Amino acid sequence: MRRSKNRRGGRSFAPVLLAGLMASASAWAEAAPGATACTGCHGRAALGSAIPSLDGHAADDIVAQMQAFRSGEREATVMGRIASGYTEEETRAIAEWLAKPEAARRAQP
């Protein structure tokens, strides 16, 4: 891909970055509505933090935890409010998407 020149006459990497962002966006296009937002806190970056990573968790476990947050059985500062915003069907779709390995989530067409 040919790089355009920026205002200072140097090379611009914008076309390369834009192509990468477009590929990333299309790879996540098949995610259940709301699912990609979960990875902001519960993705790989969560490893070693107080927020648990959901990588490697079974969909049934994710659904059970969301139900516990929704009912108040499991206390939380934010997750109770987040969980109550999803129906059972939406929660299941999100959980099934999150249960896939990260590489598989990104590889979707």
MIFI-420345 format. One record per residue: x, y, z of N, C-alpha, C in turn; residue number from 1; residue in three letters. Coordinates in steps of 0.1 Angstrom, whole numbers, plus 5000, padded with zeros to 4 digits. Example, Ala and Ser with C-alpha at 12.3 -4.5 7.8 and 13.67 -1.06 7.14 Angstrom:
2
<rec n_x="5132" n_y="4943" n_z="5078" ca_x="5123" ca_y="4955" ca_z="5078" c_x="5132" c_y="4967" c_z="5078" i="1" aa="Ala"/>
<rec n_x="5128" n_y="4978" n_z="5071" ca_x="5137" ca_y="4989" ca_z="5071" c_x="5129" c_y="5000" c_z="5079" i="2" aa="Ser"/>
//
This chain:
109
<rec n_x="5009" n_y="4988" n_z="5000" ca_x="5000" ca_y="5000" ca_z="5000" c_x="5009" c_y="5012" c_z="5000" i="1" aa="Met"/>
<rec n_x="5006" n_y="5022" n_z="4992" ca_x="5014" ca_y="5034" ca_z="4991" c_x="5010" c_y="5043" c_z="5002" i="2" aa="Arg"/>
<rec n_x="5020" n_y="5049" n_z="5009" ca_x="5017" ca_y="5058" ca_z="5020" c_x="5017" c_y="5072" c_z="5014" i="3" aa="Arg"/>
<rec n_x="5007" n_y="5080" n_z="5019" ca_x="5007" ca_y="5094" ca_z="5015" c_x="5016" c_y="5102" c_z="5023" i="4" aa="Ser"/>
<rec n_x="5019" n_y="5114" n_z="5018" ca_x="5027" ca_y="5123" ca_z="5026" c_x="5019" c_y="5132" c_z="5035" i="5" aa="Lys"/>
<rec n_x="5024" n_y="5134" n_z="5047" ca_x="5017" ca_y="5143" ca_z="5057" c_x="5020" c_y="5157" c_z="5054" i="6" aa="Asn"/>
<rec n_x="5015" n_y="5167" n_z="5062" ca_x="5017" ca_y="5181" ca_z="5059" c_x="5031" c_y="5185" c_z="5060" i="7" aa="Arg"/>
<rec n_x="5039" n_y="5178" n_z="5067" ca_x="5053" ca_y="5182" ca_z="5069" c_x="5062" c_y="5175" c_z="5058" i="8" aa="Arg"/>
<rec n_x="5056" n_y="5168" n_z="5049" ca_x="5063" ca_y="5162" ca_z="5038" c_x="5068" c_y="5148" c_z="5041" i="9" aa="Gly"/>
<rec n_x="5066" n_y="5143" n_z="5054" ca_x="5070" ca_y="5130" ca_z="5058" c_x="5059" c_y="5120" c_z="5054" i="10" aa="Gly"/>
<rec n_x="5062" n_y="5107" n_z="5055" ca_x="5052" ca_y="5097" ca_z="5052" c_x="5041" c_y="5095" c_z="5063" i="11" aa="Arg"/>
<rec n_x="5029" n_y="5093" n_z="5058" ca_x="5018" ca_y="5091" ca_z="5067" c_x="5015" c_y="5076" c_z="5068" i="12" aa="Ser"/>
<rec n_x="5013" n_y="5071" n_z="5080" ca_x="5009" ca_y="5057" ca_z="5082" c_x="4994" c_y="5056" c_z="5083" i="13" aa="Phe"/>
<rec n_x="4986" n_y="5067" n_z="5081" ca_x="4972" ca_y="5066" ca_z="5083" c_x="4965" c_y="5055" c_z="5074" i="14" aa="Ala"/>
<rec n_x="4969" n_y="5054" n_z="5061" ca_x="4963" ca_y="5043" ca_z="5053" c_x="4965" c_y="5029" c_z="5059" i="15" aa="Pro"/>
<rec n_x="4977" n_y="5027" n_z="5064" ca_x="4980" ca_y="5014" ca_z="5070" c_x="4972" c_y="5012" c_z="5083" i="16" aa="Val"/>
<rec n_x="4972" n_y="5022" n_z="5091" ca_x="4964" ca_y="5021" ca_z="5104" c_x="4949" c_y="5019" c_z="5101" i="17" aa="Leu"/>
<rec n_x="4944" n_y="5026" n_z="5091" ca_x="4930" ca_y="5025" ca_z="5088" c_x="4927" c_y="5011" c_z="5083" i="18" aa="Leu"/>
<rec n_x="4935" n_y="5006" n_z="5074" ca_x="4933" ca_y="4992" ca_z="5069" c_x="4933" c_y="4982" c_z="5081" i="19" aa="Ala"/>
<rec n_x="4942" n_y="4984" n_z="5091" ca_x="4942" ca_y="4975" ca_z="5102" c_x="4929" c_y="4976" c_z="5111" i="20" aa="Gly"/>
<rec n_x="4925" n_y="4988" n_z="5113" ca_x="4913" ca_y="4990" ca_z="5120" c_x="4900" c_y="4985" c_z="5114" i="21" aa="Leu"/>
<rec n_x="4900" n_y="4986" n_z="5100" ca_x="4888" ca_y="4981" ca_z="5093" c_x="4888" c_y="4965" c_z="5094" i="22" aa="Met"/>
<rec n_x="4900" n_y="4959" n_z="5093" ca_x="4901" ca_y="4945" ca_z="5094" c_x="4896" c_y="4940" c_z="5108" i="23" aa="Ala"/>
<rec n_x="4901" n_y="4947" n_z="5118" ca_x="4897" ca_y="4944" ca_z="5132" c_x="4882" c_y="4946" c_z="5134" i="24" aa="Ser"/>
<rec n_x="4876" n_y="4956" n_z="5129" ca_x="4862" ca_y="4959" ca_z="5130" c_x="4854" c_y="4948" c_z="5124" i="25" aa="Ala"/>
<rec n_x="4858" n_y="4943" n_z="5112" ca_x="4850" ca_y="4933" ca_z="5105" c_x="4852" c_y="4920" c_z="5112" i="26" aa="Ser"/>
<rec n_x="4863" n_y="4917" n_z="5118" ca_x="4865" ca_y="4905" ca_z="5125" c_x="4856" c_y="4904" c_z="5138" i="27" aa="Ala"/>
<rec n_x="4852" n_y="4915" n_z="5143" ca_x="4844" ca_y="4915" ca_z="5155" c_x="4829" c_y="4917" c_z="5151" i="28" aa="Trp"/>
<rec n_x="4826" n_y="4918" n_z="5138" ca_x="4813" ca_y="4921" ca_z="5134" c_x="4803" c_y="4910" c_z="5138" i="29" aa="Ala"/>
<rec n_x="4807" n_y="4898" n_z="5139" ca_x="4798" ca_y="4887" ca_z="5142" c_x="4795" c_y="4885" c_z="5157" i="30" aa="Glu"/>
<rec n_x="4801" n_y="4894" n_z="5166" ca_x="4799" ca_y="4893" ca_z="5180" c_x="4784" c_y="4897" c_z="5183" i="31" aa="Ala"/>
<rec n_x="4780" n_y="4890" n_z="5194" ca_x="4766" ca_y="4894" ca_z="5199" c_x="4766" c_y="4908" c_z="5204" i="32" aa="Ala"/>
<rec n_x="4755" n_y="4915" n_z="5202" ca_x="4754" ca_y="4929" ca_z="5206" c_x="4758" c_y="4930" c_z="5221" i="33" aa="Pro"/>
<rec n_x="4768" n_y="4939" n_z="5224" ca_x="4772" ca_y="4941" ca_z="5238" c_x="4784" c_y="4933" c_z="5241" i="34" aa="Gly"/>
<rec n_x="4787" n_y="4923" n_z="5234" ca_x="4798" ca_y="4913" ca_z="5238" c_x="4812" c_y="4919" c_z="5237" i="35" aa="Ala"/>
<rec n_x="4815" n_y="4927" n_z="5227" ca_x="4828" ca_y="4933" ca_z="5226" c_x="4831" c_y="4943" c_z="5238" i="36" aa="Thr"/>
<rec n_x="4821" n_y="4949" n_z="5243" ca_x="4823" ca_y="4958" ca_z="5254" c_x="4829" c_y="4951" c_z="5267" i="37" aa="Ala"/>
<rec n_x="4825" n_y="4938" n_z="5268" ca_x="4829" ca_y="4930" ca_z="5279" c_x="4845" c_y="4928" c_z="5279" i="38" aa="Cys"/>
<rec n_x="4850" n_y="4927" n_z="5267" ca_x="4865" ca_y="4925" ca_z="5266" c_x="4873" c_y="4937" c_z="5271" i="39" aa="Thr"/>
<rec n_x="4867" n_y="4948" n_z="5271" ca_x="4874" ca_y="4960" ca_z="5276" c_x="4879" c_y="4958" c_z="5291" i="40" aa="Gly"/>
<rec n_x="4871" n_y="4952" n_z="5299" ca_x="4875" ca_y="4950" ca_z="5313" c_x="4879" c_y="4935" c_z="5315" i="41" aa="Cys"/>
<rec n_x="4872" n_y="4926" n_z="5308" ca_x="4874" ca_y="4912" ca_z="5311" c_x="4883" c_y="4904" c_z="5301" i="42" aa="His"/>
<rec n_x="4890" n_y="4911" n_z="5292" ca_x="4898" ca_y="4905" ca_z="5282" c_x="4912" c_y="4901" c_z="5288" i="43" aa="Gly"/>
<rec n_x="4921" n_y="4899" n_z="5279" ca_x="4935" ca_y="4896" ca_z="5283" c_x="4941" c_y="4906" c_z="5293" i="44" aa="Arg"/>
<rec n_x="4938" n_y="4918" n_z="5291" ca_x="4944" ca_y="4929" ca_z="5300" c_x="4940" c_y="4927" c_z="5314" i="45" aa="Ala"/>
<rec n_x="4929" n_y="4920" n_z="5317" ca_x="4925" ca_y="4917" ca_z="5330" c_x="4933" c_y="4907" c_z="5338" i="46" aa="Ala"/>
<rec n_x="4941" n_y="4899" n_z="5331" ca_x="4949" ca_y="4889" ca_z="5337" c_x="4958" c_y="4896" c_z="5347" i="47" aa="Leu"/>
<rec n_x="4958" n_y="4891" n_z="5360" ca_x="4966" ca_y="4897" ca_z="5370" c_x="4960" c_y="4909" c_z="5377" i="48" aa="Gly"/>
<rec n_x="4948" n_y="4913" n_z="5373" ca_x="4941" ca_y="4924" ca_z="5380" c_x="4930" c_y="4919" c_z="5389" i="49" aa="Ser"/>
<rec n_x="4924" n_y="4928" n_z="5396" ca_x="4912" ca_y="4924" ca_z="5404" c_x="4900" c_y="4920" c_z="5396" i="50" aa="Ala"/>
<rec n_x="4900" n_y="4925" n_z="5384" ca_x="4889" ca_y="4921" ca_z="5374" c_x="4892" c_y="4908" c_z="5368" i="51" aa="Ile"/>
<rec n_x="4884" n_y="4898" n_z="5369" ca_x="4888" ca_y="4885" ca_z="5362" c_x="4887" c_y="4885" c_z="5347" i="52" aa="Pro"/>
<rec n_x="4896" n_y="4878" n_z="5341" ca_x="4895" ca_y="4876" ca_z="5326" c_x="4885" c_y="4865" c_z="5324" i="53" aa="Ser"/>
<rec n_x="4877" n_y="4867" n_z="5313" ca_x="4868" ca_y="4857" ca_z="5309" c_x="4873" c_y="4847" c_z="5299" i="54" aa="Leu"/>
<rec n_x="4886" n_y="4848" n_z="5295" ca_x="4892" ca_y="4839" ca_z="5286" c_x="4892" c_y="4825" c_z="5292" i="55" aa="Asp"/>
<rec n_x="4887" n_y="4815" n_z="5285" ca_x="4887" ca_y="4802" ca_z="5289" c_x="4875" c_y="4798" c_z="5298" i="56" aa="Gly"/>
<rec n_x="4866" n_y="4807" n_z="5301" ca_x="4854" ca_y="4804" ca_z="5309" c_x="4844" c_y="4798" c_z="5300" i="57" aa="His"/>
<rec n_x="4837" n_y="4788" n_z="5305" ca_x="4826" ca_y="4781" ca_z="5297" c_x="4814" c_y="4791" c_z="5297" i="58" aa="Ala"/>
<rec n_x="4806" n_y="4790" n_z="5286" ca_x="4794" ca_y="4799" ca_z="5284" c_x="4784" c_y="4797" c_z="5296" i="59" aa="Ala"/>
<rec n_x="4782" n_y="4784" n_z="5300" ca_x="4773" ca_y="4782" ca_z="5311" c_x="4777" c_y="4789" c_z="5324" i="60" aa="Asp"/>
<rec n_x="4790" n_y="4789" n_z="5327" ca_x="4796" ca_y="4796" ca_z="5338" c_x="4794" c_y="4811" c_z="5338" i="61" aa="Asp"/>
<rec n_x="4796" n_y="4817" n_z="5326" ca_x="4794" ca_y="4831" ca_z="5324" c_x="4779" c_y="4835" c_z="5326" i="62" aa="Ile"/>
<rec n_x="4770" n_y="4827" n_z="5320" ca_x="4756" ca_y="4829" ca_z="5322" c_x="4752" c_y="4828" c_z="5336" i="63" aa="Val"/>
<rec n_x="4757" n_y="4818" n_z="5344" ca_x="4753" ca_y="4817" ca_z="5358" c_x="4758" c_y="4829" c_z="5366" i="64" aa="Ala"/>
<rec n_x="4770" n_y="4834" n_z="5363" ca_x="4775" ca_y="4846" ca_z="5370" c_x="4766" c_y="4858" c_z="5367" i="65" aa="Gln"/>
<rec n_x="4763" n_y="4859" n_z="5354" ca_x="4754" ca_y="4871" ca_z="5350" c_x="4741" c_y="4870" c_z="5357" i="66" aa="Met"/>
<rec n_x="4735" n_y="4858" n_z="5358" ca_x="4722" ca_y="4856" ca_z="5365" c_x="4724" c_y="4860" c_z="5380" i="67" aa="Gln"/>
<rec n_x="4735" n_y="4856" n_z="5386" ca_x="4738" ca_y="4859" ca_z="5400" c_x="4739" c_y="4874" c_z="5402" i="68" aa="Ala"/>
<rec n_x="4746" n_y="4881" n_z="5393" ca_x="4747" ca_y="4895" ca_z="5394" c_x="4733" c_y="4902" c_z="5392" i="69" aa="Phe"/>
<rec n_x="4725" n_y="4897" n_z="5383" ca_x="4712" ca_y="4902" ca_z="5380" c_x="4703" c_y="4901" c_z="5392" i="70" aa="Arg"/>
<rec n_x="4703" n_y="4890" n_z="5398" ca_x="4694" ca_y="4887" ca_z="5410" c_x="4699" c_y="4893" c_z="5423" i="71" aa="Ser"/>
<rec n_x="4711" n_y="4898" n_z="5423" ca_x="4717" ca_y="4903" ca_z="5435" c_x="4723" c_y="4893" c_z="5444" i="72" aa="Gly"/>
<rec n_x="4722" n_y="4880" n_z="5440" ca_x="4729" ca_y="4869" ca_z="5447" c_x="4744" c_y="4871" c_z="5449" i="73" aa="Glu"/>
<rec n_x="4750" n_y="4877" n_z="5438" ca_x="4764" ca_y="4880" ca_z="5438" c_x="4765" c_y="4895" c_z="5438" i="74" aa="Arg"/>
<rec n_x="4772" n_y="4901" n_z="5449" ca_x="4773" ca_y="4915" ca_z="5450" c_x="4783" c_y="4920" c_z="5441" i="75" aa="Glu"/>
<rec n_x="4781" n_y="4932" n_z="5436" ca_x="4790" ca_y="4939" ca_z="5427" c_x="4787" c_y="4954" c_z="5427" i="76" aa="Ala"/>
<rec n_x="4798" n_y="4961" n_z="5423" ca_x="4796" ca_y="4976" ca_z="5422" c_x="4789" c_y="4980" c_z="5409" i="77" aa="Thr"/>
<rec n_x="4794" n_y="4973" n_z="5398" ca_x="4789" ca_y="4977" ca_z="5384" c_x="4782" c_y="4966" c_z="5377" i="78" aa="Val"/>
<rec n_x="4786" n_y="4953" n_z="5379" ca_x="4781" ca_y="4942" ca_z="5372" c_x="4766" c_y="4940" c_z="5374" i="79" aa="Met"/>
<rec n_x="4761" n_y="4943" n_z="5385" ca_x="4746" ca_y="4941" ca_z="5387" c_x="4738" c_y="4949" c_z="5378" i="80" aa="Gly"/>
<rec n_x="4743" n_y="4962" n_z="5376" ca_x="4736" ca_y="4971" ca_z="5367" c_x="4738" c_y="4967" c_z="5353" i="81" aa="Arg"/>
<rec n_x="4750" n_y="4962" n_z="5349" ca_x="4752" ca_y="4958" ca_z="5336" c_x="4744" c_y="4946" c_z="5333" i="82" aa="Ile"/>
<rec n_x="4744" n_y="4936" n_z="5342" ca_x="4737" ca_y="4923" ca_z="5339" c_x="4722" c_y="4925" c_z="5338" i="83" aa="Ala"/>
<rec n_x="4717" n_y="4935" n_z="5345" ca_x="4702" ca_y="4937" ca_z="5345" c_x="4698" c_y="4943" c_z="5332" i="84" aa="Ser"/>
<rec n_x="4707" n_y="4948" n_z="5324" ca_x="4704" ca_y="4954" ca_z="5311" c_x="4703" c_y="4944" c_z="5300" i="85" aa="Gly"/>
<rec n_x="4705" n_y="4932" n_z="5302" ca_x="4704" ca_y="4921" ca_z="5292" c_x="4694" c_y="4911" c_z="5295" i="86" aa="Tyr"/>
<rec n_x="4687" n_y="4906" n_z="5284" ca_x="4677" ca_y="4896" ca_z="5286" c_x="4685" c_y="4882" c_z="5287" i="87" aa="Thr"/>
<rec n_x="4678" n_y="4872" n_z="5290" ca_x="4684" ca_y="4859" ca_z="5291" c_x="4690" c_y="4855" c_z="5278" i="88" aa="Glu"/>
<rec n_x="4683" n_y="4857" n_z="5267" ca_x="4688" ca_y="4854" ca_z="5253" c_x="4700" c_y="4862" c_z="5250" i="89" aa="Glu"/>
<rec n_x="4700" n_y="4875" n_z="5253" ca_x="4712" ca_y="4883" ca_z="5250" c_x="4724" c_y="4878" c_z="5259" i="90" aa="Glu"/>
<rec n_x="4721" n_y="4875" n_z="5271" ca_x="4732" ca_y="4870" ca_z="5280" c_x="4738" c_y="4857" c_z="5275" i="91" aa="Thr"/>
<rec n_x="4730" n_y="4848" n_z="5270" ca_x="4735" ca_y="4835" ca_z="5264" c_x="4743" c_y="4838" c_z="5252" i="92" aa="Arg"/>
<rec n_x="4738" n_y="4847" n_z="5243" ca_x="4746" ca_y="4850" ca_z="5231" c_x="4760" c_y="4856" c_z="5234" i="93" aa="Ala"/>
<rec n_x="4760" n_y="4865" n_z="5244" ca_x="4772" ca_y="4871" ca_z="5248" c_x="4782" c_y="4861" c_z="5254" i="94" aa="Ile"/>
<rec n_x="4776" n_y="4852" n_z="5263" ca_x="4784" ca_y="4842" ca_z="5269" c_x="4790" c_y="4832" c_z="5259" i="95" aa="Ala"/>
<rec n_x="4782" n_y="4828" n_z="5250" ca_x="4787" ca_y="4819" ca_z="5239" c_x="4799" c_y="4825" c_z="5231" i="96" aa="Glu"/>
<rec n_x="4797" n_y="4838" n_z="5228" ca_x="4808" ca_y="4845" ca_z="5220" c_x="4820" c_y="4846" c_z="5229" i="97" aa="Trp"/>
<rec n_x="4819" n_y="4850" n_z="5242" ca_x="4830" ca_y="4852" ca_z="5251" c_x="4837" c_y="4839" c_z="5254" i="98" aa="Leu"/>
<rec n_x="4830" n_y="4828" n_z="5253" ca_x="4836" ca_y="4815" ca_z="5257" c_x="4845" c_y="4810" c_z="5246" i="99" aa="Ala"/>
<rec n_x="4844" n_y="4816" n_z="5234" ca_x="4853" ca_y="4812" ca_z="5223" c_x="4867" c_y="4817" c_z="5226" i="100" aa="Lys"/>
<rec n_x="4878" n_y="4810" n_z="5223" ca_x="4891" ca_y="4815" ca_z="5225" c_x="4893" c_y="4829" c_z="5217" i="101" aa="Pro"/>
<rec n_x="4901" n_y="4838" n_z="5223" ca_x="4902" ca_y="4851" ca_z="5217" c_x="4906" c_y="4850" c_z="5202" i="102" aa="Glu"/>
<rec n_x="4915" n_y="4841" n_z="5199" ca_x="4919" ca_y="4840" ca_z="5185" c_x="4907" c_y="4837" c_z="5176" i="103" aa="Ala"/>
<rec n_x="4898" n_y="4828" n_z="5180" ca_x="4887" ca_y="4825" ca_z="5173" c_x="4877" c_y="4836" c_z="5171" i="104" aa="Ala"/>
<rec n_x="4876" n_y="4844" n_z="5182" ca_x="4867" ca_y="4856" ca_z="5181" c_x="4872" c_y="4866" c_z="5171" i="105" aa="Arg"/>
<rec n_x="4885" n_y="4868" n_z="5170" ca_x="4891" ca_y="4877" ca_z="5161" c_x="4891" c_y="4872" c_z="5147" i="106" aa="Arg"/>
<rec n_x="4891" n_y="4859" n_z="5145" ca_x="4892" ca_y="4853" ca_z="5132" c_x="4879" c_y="4852" c_z="5124" i="107" aa="Ala"/>
<rec n_x="4868" n_y="4856" n_z="5131" ca_x="4855" ca_y="4854" ca_z="5124" c_x="4854" c_y="4863" c_z="5112" i="108" aa="Gln"/>
<rec n_x="4847" n_y="4859" n_z="5102" ca_x="4846" ca_y="4867" ca_z="5089" c_x="4838" c_y="4880" c_z="5092" i="109" aa="Pro"/>
//
